[in-house]
Amino acid sequence: MKKRVKKHLPNAITCANLFSGCIGIVFAFQDNLLVASYAIFLAAIFDFFDGFASRVLNSYSFIGKDLDSLADMVSFGFLPSAILYELFLKAPQIEHVSNYLCYLAFSITVFSALRLAKFNNDTRQSDSFIGLPTPANAIFIASLPLIIQQYEVLDKYILNPYVLTVLILVMCTLLVSELPLMSLKFKNRDFNKNIFRYLLLLFSAILILFFKFVAVPVVIFIYITLSLIQFKFTNDKVPG
């Protein structure tokens, strides 16, 4: 019994990630973007714990790796695109432009697929990332409807077809870029070796505590900045 639990628990958690993404897609296309956004956050929690369970139980498998990517494709690839698509529909329509720009939202799905395929076959990404991880990208997009709810005055900036287009282009570029980014996996408790991870967690906790969801884009920016500082000024080498 214990062996079965050890073998199947990580995959069960991955399936919970996938289920969350599916439910989120339903709510996104029902124009309930708040629930759809929360579904991404829930999927991200499951995504963290499936890897954690796999390491603790030492139950790594190729099936689990493939299942994780398939679940991420739904929760962090297609679901954020569905949210962006609905945000385009809410934006003021621009004649002869908006009717076509909304389909750019699904570029996130395409580039997330490229990112996940690259990650699965890139041996350089065992201890760190190259390019923005799909969960981080999805969490950023999930924060947009929540920011609009928190600060309605910002909706005129977010619900702008051109702003959304630029956002998509930037995020797609980050997904497949050669940008070295740190992993949040702690191999040990050594403060000096994990100082940038601790700083990220500290800044994130403070910002989210005071500014809630509007802090998410800032946290993503800090994550990228600290990663670049880590690879530039520490002994960690850029993968490759």
N, C-alpha and C positions, 0 to 999 in steps of 0.2 A: 504493500500500500504506500509506504513512504517513498519507494523508488518511483512509483507512478506519479505521485505528487511532485517529486523532484524533477521528473522528466517533463511533465505537462504544465506545471504552474506558469513558467514564463510565457509559453505559447497562449495559455488562457488569458493572461494579462494583455498580451498583444491583441488577441481577439476582442477584448474589451475596448482597446484603442480603436480598432476597426469599427466596432459597433457604434461607438461614440461619434465617429466621423460620418457614418451612414445616417444616424439620427440628425446630426447637424445639417447635412445636406437637405433633408426633408424640410427642416425648419427654415433654412436659407431660402428655398424656392417658395416657401409660404410667406415670405417677407417678414419672418420673425428673426431678424439678424442678431438680436441679443442672445437668444437661446443658441443660435448657430455659433456665435462667438464663444459662449461658455462651453460648448461642445468641444471646441478646439483646445481650450485650456484643460478640460477633463481628459481629452485624448493625450495631451502632452504629459499629464501626470502618469497615465498608464504607460506611456512610452518610456518614461524615466524608470518606472518600477519593473518593467519587463526585463530591461537590461540589468538592473540591480539584482533582481531575483536570479537571473541567469548566472551572474558572476558569483553570487553568494552560494548558490546550489551547485555551481560548476556543471551546469547542464546545457552548455553550448551545443548547437546543432545547425547544420546547413539549412534545414527546413525552417528553423526558428529565424535564421537570418533573412531568408527569402520572405517569410511570412511578415516579418517586421517591416520590410521595405514595401510590401503590398499594402499593409495597413497604413503606413505613412503616406503612401500615394493617395489614398482616399482622404485621410484626416488632415494631412498637411499639404496635399497637392490639389485635389479637386475641391474640397470644402472651402478653402480660402478664395479660390477662383469664383465659386458660387456667390460668396459674400461680396466680392468686388463687382461681379456682374450686377447684383441687386443694387449696390451703391451707385453704379452708373445709371441705372434706371431711375433712381431718385434724384439724380443731378439735373440741373436745368438743361433742357434740350437745346443743342446748337444745330441749326438747320444743316442738313447734308453731311453732318459730322458724327453726332452722338449715336445715330442709328447703327453706325459701324464700329465706333470706338469701344462700345460695350463688350464686343467679342474679344478685345485684347485681354480681358480679364482672364481668359483661359490660357494665356501665355504662361501664367504662373503654374498651371498644371503641367504644361509641356516642359518647362525648365526645371520643375521639381522632379519630373521623371528622369531628365538628364542628370540632375544632381544625384539622385538615388542610385542610378545605374553606375555613375562614376564612383560613388562612395563604395559600392559593393566590390568594385574591381581595382581600386586604387590602394596599393599596399602602404602608401605614404600616410594614410589616414587612420592608422591603428591607435595612435595616442593623441592625435589632434585632428583638426578639420582643415580642409582646403575648400574655401567657399562657404557661404552662409548655410548652416544646417536647415533643413526644411521645417523642423519644429519652430525654430526662432523666426523664420520668415512668416510662418502661419500665425504665430502668436502676435507678431507685429500687425498683420492684416486684421486679426480678430479684435485687436484693440480699437480699431477705427470706429465701428458702430458704438462701442462702449464709451469712447471719448465724446462722440456726438451727443450721447445721452447725458453724459456728465457735464459737458459744456456746450449747450446748444449754439452759442455764438460761433463756435468753430465749424459748424456744419457748412457754412458758405465757403470755407476754405477746403474742407475735405470733399464735400459734394460738388466738385468741379471736374468736368470731364478731362480737362488738360492736366490738372493736378494728379488725378487718378492715373492718367496715362504715363506721366513722368514717374510716378511711384512704381508702377508696374515695370517700366523699363529699368529702373534702378535695382529693384528687387530681383528681377530676372538675371541681371548682370552679376549681382552679388552671389546668386545661387551657383553659378558655374564659373566664377572667377577663380584665380589662383591665389586668393587672399588667405594667408595662414591664420587660423583662428584656434584658440585653445579649447580643449575639451573640459567639461566640468567634472570629469572622473577623478576622484582623489585616490591616488595609489598609496598614499601614506599621509600622516598628519604633520609632517615637517612644514613649519610655517614658512620658512624661506623658499622652499620649493613650490609652495602653493599660494604665495602671497597675492598674486594677481587674481586667483580664483576667490580668495577670501575678500579681496577688495571689491570684486564684482558682486559678490553676495551681499556685502555690507552696503554698497551704494544702492543696489537694487531694493533691499529691504527698506532703507530710509526713504527713497524716492516713492516707492509704491505706498508706503505708510502715509505719506503726506499728500501725494498727488494722485494716488490710485491709478486708474488705467491710462491717464494721460502721460504717466511716467514710462510706459512700455517702450515707445519709440526712443526715448532718451536712454533707457537701459540697453537697448540693442546697439545704439551708438557707442555707449561706454564699453560694451562687450567687444566691439570691433576695435576700438581705440586701445583698450588694455591688452588685447591680443597682439596688436602690432607692436606695442611697447615691449611686451614680453619677448617676442621673437627678435626684436632689434637690440635690446639692452641686457638680455640675460644670456645664459649659456645654451638655452634652447635654440636649436637650429630649425630653420624653415624646412619642413618636410621636402624630401626630394634632393 
